[in-house]
Amino acid sequence: MLISSFRNPVSRGIINLYSGTFLSGMGWSMVFPGIAIMPGFFGVSIGAAAQVVTLYGIGRFTAMPIAGQVIDRAGSRASLIAGTIFITAGAVIASLAPWFILILGASFIIGAGDGLWAMGREVSGVDLVKQNQRGRILSGFHGMHSGGFAVGPLLGGVLIEFTNLRVMFMAYALMAFLAMILASFSHNAVAAKDSKETTNAHDKAIDKNRLRRFLDLYFQIDPALRNTYLVFVFATAAAFMFRQTFQSILPLFAESEAGLSAIEIGVLFSFSGVLILIMIVPVGFILDKVGRKWATVPSTGLPAIAFIALPFTHSFEMMMVLVAFMGVANGLSLGSLAASTYDVVPESARGRLQAARRMVAEIGGVGAPLFGGLMMNMSGPGTPFLVYAPILILASLLLAFVAKETLIKNNG
């Protein structure tokens, strides 16, 4: 059975992408316990240490429009290979960095690589399956990423405790190099020839202004679904804000307020990753059989509850409970907004419209640790959670009452 799976090009392509996704999740999540010790290691403030995730987010933001162009014109494989090269280079730089400023620069490079890689992975995977299988394939991607996420923090914490921060980054570089090899053999998704030629001709006819170019792409969406697309953009920004706060602020809060060690912080993140991994199959079923909203709405509402409670939590046990809430929320978000957006956007512009959604959403990812770090320095580690909770509540309400359900159940 395993041999027949490798003979099937679809199964082979999915296994390739899933393997690279697992390595990606494991590599970046190894850094989270390291963020907690960076203030002491480099002699910087806790707010400054949180900016590792800010620079990572800025890198992703910068790469998104490039990824969309690369995918629509050269194919998804080019984006996958370029992304893994950047990640490998950034991790090597971080492992050798004598100053914290170089860690920030390396985080930017890693973020740019991850942006290129993540967009290539999505389009390549969607191109391999039918429309009524999108939820499952994207849920699987996010689930495999979370599988790596479950292993990475604990591995990172152990490497930091028993060796040092530099060894952890070298391990990350090795994982990224393995992902680069896999990317070289990945499925190459390209836009349909007629659509591609039409898009190229249209691009030459329009003004070079970026806003005009985006509006031209936006007006290719069915008019009845344009507001839905905008809600997905906002909700993705809120989701990125939640995830980046979870990754950057929570380790610092856990260390400074609860006095947790690098290994204990790693256990928190690994616990969250295990919960997400468990949810791969049920979430894929929900997305493809029940409805996209059944996943998107609680995926933004549940983190709001956890964020409100976190500032009043100072024990490892209670933090585990709240991390469980956030793990379930992350599980429900497994590909749900991406699958919903692919339901809405036309094939001729899917790379660029997805990149536009992710690029706008990266503002949430960049702003969360940036302003969160400032709030931590000014009024304490718990403040960002209380400030960001209303944004998550608003996203949940918009998804519930403004966005349309995009799943077509009679597709077969």
ZIMO-V658258 format. One record per helix or strand of 2 or more residues. SS is the DSSP state (@ for helix, = for strand). FROM is the first residue (numbers start at 0). TO is the last residue. If there is no record, write none. Layout:
BEGIN
SS:FROM:TO
SS:FROM:TO
END
This chain:
BEGIN
@:1:6
@:8:28
@:30:41
@:45:48
@:50:73
@:75:95
@:99:127
@:130:161
@:164:183
@:192:204
@:209:217
@:222:256
@:261:277
@:279:289
@:292:309
@:315:331
@:335:343
@:346:378
@:382:400
@:408:410
END
